Amino acid sequence: MTANSSPPVEPDADGTAVGALLAGAVAGTPDADGERKALAAYRAARDSGALAAPPRRRDDWRAGDISPAGD
């Protein structure tokens, strides 16, 4: 993992600093090397079967079977 080279940003009441950081993050061009590494990591996880595992119950936030009241 690489060290964060970004300067620290102090939080402000109106959120402009956060908005500026987010805007900068989405405006940039994707790093080709980072994209290649992310894709390789995804493919390695997929090929190892890690992505085929069912979600853990605590990670599955879908609504369960809901029966009408009185049943």
Secondary structure, DSSP 8 states (H G I E B T S, - for coil): -----S------TT-HHHHHHHHHHHHS---HHHHHHHHHHHHHHHHTTGGGS---GGG--S------TT-
